[in-house]
Amino acid sequence: MSGLRALTAGVLLTFLTTGISFAANKGLEARNELFRDGFPRQYETWHNTSDMDFESKHLGNKMEDMLEKDPRLVVLWAGYGFSRDYNAPRGHMYALKDMRETLRTGSPKGPDDGPMPNACWTCKSPDVTRLIATEGSEKFFEGKWASKGNKVVNTIGCIDCHDASKKEMPLKAGRPFLNDALVSMGKDPAAKTVQDNKSLVCAQCHSEYYFSGKNNEVVFPWANGIEAESVEAYFDQREFADWTHALSRAPMLKAQHPGWEIWQLGVHGRNNVACADCHMPKRSDKGVTFTDHQIVSPLRDVQATCKTCHTQDEKYLLEVTYARQDQVEEIKIKTEDQLVRAHIEAKAAWDAGATEKEMQKALTLIRHAQWRWDYSIASHGASFHAPEEVLRILGSAMEKAGEARLEISRVLSRHGVNDEIKMPDISTKAKAQAYIGLDMDKLNAEKKEFIENTLPKWDAQAREADLLL
């Protein structure tokens, strides 16, 4: 039965005075369109997340090739999927589409093929909430990413953040590993307040994570604390690495998007000004007050966000914010320059005959320096959420990158290399990718075939199974 026939027949829907309860599947309806009639204003603003083409450089959420903008990133992530493809996020309406189409998820030929595990679906769809609740975490995470391509088909939406089994649709994080992480910090998930949940529903996805165990289950590394150094120690204690760098051979860590963590370290987080307070302001329409679900930068509408608390004029607030962003960007680029040189100089040391024992200290310094750089900027909004903390972390990253280069210079000298190591031309994404040995023509051709042939099959199968409208 098609999704539309199911809707017409009323098999799944029970309409209530203020909402919709999907009684047949215990509030686990992942098709966001079925919430439209019960919550028209929330649905309309959520759908407007697809309209994100703003002009200001500080507000833009349209597709932006970050590797083209900053080719240093290609070298920093050599040997890792991000060196192939990394675009600025475009909002919740594009989350699933962009994840399917990125080169990072590969071009699998079948359900057991491809480079990535099922964990890569985790934050992209309410189907994940449904599948974890019905199958259990162990079964959901088991297998390759392509094995659930015809089951995870709806983009981020209602039941990711709301309990649809209840009439009032209260906030509820759909990913159980969030509660596991809170427990690891000594917190009681049952003690969460409504104000807490206004940030925790965001934290279930906008946080640092890694894949653990035989099934690559998602884990938040918060047991030691949420500061960059605390998470670094957590990974060091477990001798965990996301990948081995293709040039330096350093055991690397990739920060994902520690937005919740960085937010907590800034003035808004310390005062429990929740994510939703700024990113989802209250709106009024024909006498009805509702929460705006077009989640964008608060700077898009300062009157509805910042000015509900701050008395300064809008021009002043924007100037202060932009100045902080520019300061962070300046130190970020300087840190990247040091890291790029450290990786390339480490490669030169290996080429000169360096031993693992000789390189161990330098590689650890590179690992820690790049981790701190990445942790400070990977959440995109960090320069707003906690600019002082971000500048502090970047400062320590630059210091450790410099120490790494000094250690490498000593190794090079012992092997008779005393001249400065020549840096390659990485002035464009294409040049940087060629330098690290990527065959981009092949990767792009394979992805094009996957998008044209495999994705339509996944969607057709999902519609046949009433998982997609």
N, C-alpha and C positions, 0 to 999 in steps of 0.2 A: 504494500500500500504506500502510495506517495505521501510525503509530508503534508501537502495541501489537502489531500483527501482525509488524512487523519485529523487535521484541524477542523475541516468541515463537519466530520462525523462527531466531533466533540469527544473523541475517545480519551484524549489526554487532559483536556482542559476543564477546570471548574472555576468559573468566574466568581470572585468575591467582591464585596463592596469596595475595598480599597486595593485589591491586588489580585493575583492569580496564584492558585495552588495547583501544582502538577502532581496530583495525588497518585496517579498511576505509576510514577517513577520516583516517588518520595522526594520531590523537590530537586530532581537532578536533570531537569530539562536544559539542554545545552544550546538549543536553537533560539538565539536571542530575539528573533523576529516574533516569537510567540508571546513575548512580554509587552509588545507594543501597545495593545489595546488597554491593558491594565495600568501601564505607566507611560503614557504618551510623551510627556515632556522629558522624562529621563531618557527614554528611548531616542527621541529626536536629537537631543544634545549628544548622546553617546554616538549616534550615527554621524553627527557632524564632525567627529574626530577625523573623518575622511577628508575634510576641508581644512588643510593645515598649511596652505601655501602663503606664509606671511613674508613680508619684504624685509623686515629688520633682521640684521645679522644675529641679534640677540634673541629673536623670537622664532626663527625659522625651524620648522619641523618637517620640511619637505625632504625628499630623497636627496642626500648629499654624500658624495663619495669621499669619505674621510681619508682614504689612502692617497687619493689624488691631491687632496688639500694638504696632506702632510706625509710625504713619501718615507720619512724616517720610520714610520710605523711598520712598513714592510720589513725593514731590517730588524727592528725590535722583536717582531713576531716570526722571524724566519724559522721554518719548520712547523709552524702552527697554522691552523685554518684561517686565522684573522689576517695573515699576510696575503691571502688570496682575495679577500673581499671583506670590507667593513664600511657600512653606511650608517649615517646618523639615523636614529629611530624616527619613525613617522607617525607614531600614535597607535592606539589600541586597534583601530579598524584595519591597520596594515600588518599587525604583528604576525599573524599566521602566514599571510601571503609572502612577506619579506623573508621569513624563516625558511619557507619551502624553497624560495628562489635563490637564496644566497649560496655562493660557492662553498661555504663552510659546511653545509650539510651534504655535500657531494651530489652524485647523480646515480643513485642505486638502481640496479637492474631488476632486483627482486627483493622480497621481504627480509632476506638474510644478508643483504649486500649493503655496502656503504661504510663510511668511516665513523658514523655517529650512533650513539645508543638512544633508546627511547626517552631517556632523561631530557633530551633536547626539546621535546614537546612541552615540557613541564609548565612553562609560564606563558604559553601561547594560546590557550583555548580552554573554555569551560568543559569541553569533552574530557579534559584531563581530570577535572573535579569529578565528573561522572564516572570515569573508568576507575579511578583510585577507590571511589566509594563502593563500586559494584564488584570490582575484581580484587581489590586489595593492592597495596603498594608493591609487594614483591612481584606479582604477576604483571602489573603495569610496567614496571621498569625493565623487566626481562626482555632481552632481544634487541634487535637493531631498530634504528629510527624508522626505516621504511616499513617495518612490520605493522605499524599503526597508522600508516598514511591514509587509509580509507576509514578510519575511526575518529581521528582528530581533525575535524573539518570546519569547525566554527571558531571565529576569532574571539579574542578576549571579551567577556561579556558578563551577564547578570549573575550567574551562580558562582562565578569566580569570587565574588565579594559579598553575596547575599544568600541567606537561607530561604530558598523558595518554598520550603515545606510549611512555612509560617506565613500567616496572612499579612503581617506587617513587614515582611522581608527584611529582618534585621541583618546587620553586618555580620558576616561570618567568613573567615578565610577557608578556602576550599582545599588547601594543601596541608595534610597532617604533619609534614616534617617541620612546619613552623612551630607547632606546639612542642615537638621533640627538642628543637633548638632552644626554646624558652626554658624548658626544664633543665637543659644542660647548663644554662646560666644561673640556675637556682630560682627561677621565676615560676609562679603558679599560673598556668594558662587559664584556670577557672576564675582567677581574680581580675581578668581583663575588664576594664570599664568600656563604656561606649566611646569615650574619648580615645582610649588606647586603640580600640578597633578601627578608628578612623585613620590610623597609621598602619596598624598591623595587617589589614587586608592588602595594603600596598607592599608591606615588608615581605609577604610570602613570595613575591617575585622580584622586587627591587632591592635585593640583598646579595651579598657575596655568598657563593655556594661552590661545592665541588661534588664530583661523582665518586661514590664510595662503594666498596664491596663487589661481589661477583656480578651483581645486576646493575652496577653503576647508578645506585640510588642517590637522590639529591640530599645533601647534608649541608647545613649552615654551620660554619666553623666558629661558633661563638663561645665555646666552653671556657676559653682563656680571657674573653673580653672582646670588644668590638673595635678597639684601636688598631691601626695598621700593624704596629709591632706585636700586639697580642695575637692577631690572626697569623702573622708571620711565624711566631713561635709555635702556634698550634700545628701548622704545616711542617715546620722543621722537626718537631717532636715525632711526627708520624713519617718522616722522610718522604713526604708526598711531593710529587712534581706533576704539573700538567703536561709538560713535554720537555724534550732536550733540545736546546737551541741549535739550529743547523750550522751556525758559524762558530760560536764560542764553546759549544758543548755544555753550557751551564744548565743545571736542572731547574727549569723555570716554573714560575707560578703565573697564572693569568687571572687577574682580578676581573670579575664579571661586572656587576653594577651595584656596589655597596651603598645605595642611596639611603636606605634606612639607617645604616650605621653612621654614615657621615652626617646625616641630618641630626642625629642624637648628640653629636659632638659640637653642634653650633647653638647659637642663642635661641633659635626657634624650638629646636628639639629639647633643649634643657628646660624650656618653659612649657613643654608639651603642647606647642602649637602644632596641630596635627597636619598630616599631608593633605587631607581633604579640606581643611580650613582654608588653605591657600590655592590648591589646584582644583577644587570643586566648590566654588563659592555658591551661596544661596542666590536664587533668582526668583522673580515674581512674574506671573503671567495670569492676567484676568483674575486677580485676587488669590491665586494659588501660589504658595511658596514651595519651591522644590530645589533639589541639589543639581547643579549643572554637571552633567557627565561628559562634557567635552573637555577632557583632561589635557590642559596645555600649560605653558608657562604662566605663572601669576602675573608676569609683566605685561601680558597681553591686555589686561584690564585692571590696572592698578587701583582704580576707584572701588572695584568690587572685592579686591583681595587685600593689598597692603594697607589701603586707607581705612579699612574697618578697625585697624588698631593704631596705625601711625598717623601722627598729626602733621608731619612735614608735607610740603607740596609734592606733587607727582614728579616734577622735573628734578627736584633734589634727590628723591628716592631712586630714580632711574640713573642719575649721574653717579651716585655712590655705588650702586650695583654694577654698572658697566665698568667703573674704575677698578673694582675688585676683580671682575672677570678678566680684564686686560692685564692686571698684575699677575694673576695666576697663569694666564697664557704665556706671558713673557718667561717666567721661571720654568714652566713646563717645557717650552722649546729648548731652553738652555740645558735642562736635564736630559732631554732626548738626545741632544748633540753629544753629550758626554757618554751616554749609554751606547749609542751607535758606534762611537769610536772604541769603546771598551770591547764590544762584541767583535769588531773587525780586527782589533789588535790581538785579542785572544786567539782568533783564527791564525793570525800570523805567528803567534807563539807555538801553537800546535804544529804548524807547517815547518817551523824551525827545529822541531824535535823535542818540545817540552813534554814532561811526564805528567801523569795525573797528580802525583804528589806535589809537584811544583805548582800546578794550576789550581789546586783545591781551594786555597784561600781567596784567590782572585775570582773564581767561579761563584763562591758563596757570596762575595761582595756584589757581584753582578746580579745574582738572584735576588738579594735583599734590596738593592738599589732599584731594580726594575719593578719589583713588587710594590714598593712604596710609591714610585711614580704612578704605576697603574692604579693602585688603590685610591690615590688622591684625585684622579680625574675620570675614572671609568664610569661613574654614575651620572655624568653629564651636568647635573645641577650642583655639584659639590662646591663650586666657587661661590654659589649663592648660599647654600645651606650652612657651610662652615668655612669661610675663606681663611680665617686665621689658622685653623687646623690644617687645611690643605697646603697653605704656604709652609707650615712647619714640616709636614711630611715630605713635600717636594725638596725642602732644604736638606733634609737628611738623605733623601734619594741622591741628590747631586753630590753630597759629601761622599757617600759610599761609592758612587760611580767613579769619582776622582781617586779614591783609595784603590779601587780595582785597577784602574789604569796604571797607577804607580806600581802595584804588585806585578802587573803584566810587563811593565818596562824592565823590571829587575830580571824577570824570567827571560825576556828577549835578550837582555845584555849578557846573561850567562851563556846564551847560545850564539853569541857573536853578532846579534842584530842591534846596532846602536843608532841607526838612522830612523827618522820619523816614518811611521807606516803610512803609506799613501792611501788616501781615502778614495773609494770609487765614486763615480758620478751617479748619484741617486736623486737627482733633481726632479724626477717625475716618477709616478707610480710604475710606469712601464719599465723604466730603467732600473728601478730598485728591484722589481720582480724578476727581471732578467738576471740581475746580479746574484740573487739568491737561488737561481736555477729553476724558476717556475715556468712551465709551458702553458701560458695563459690561453693560447689559441685552442689547445686541446681541452683544457678545463672548461672554457666557455662553450665550446661546441658540444661537449657532453652534457652540460647543464641545459643548453637550449633544447636538445633532444628530450631530456627528462621533463622539462616544463611543457613541451608540446605534446608528448606522448603519455607520460605516466600520470601527471597531475589530473588531466581530464578523466582518466580511468578511476583514480581514487575518488573523485567527486561523484562520478556516476554510481559507483558501488555504495557510497554513503547515502545517496538519495534513494537508492533501491532499498536500503536498510532503514529508511526513515530517520536518518541522522542529520540530514541537511535539507533545507528547503530550496 
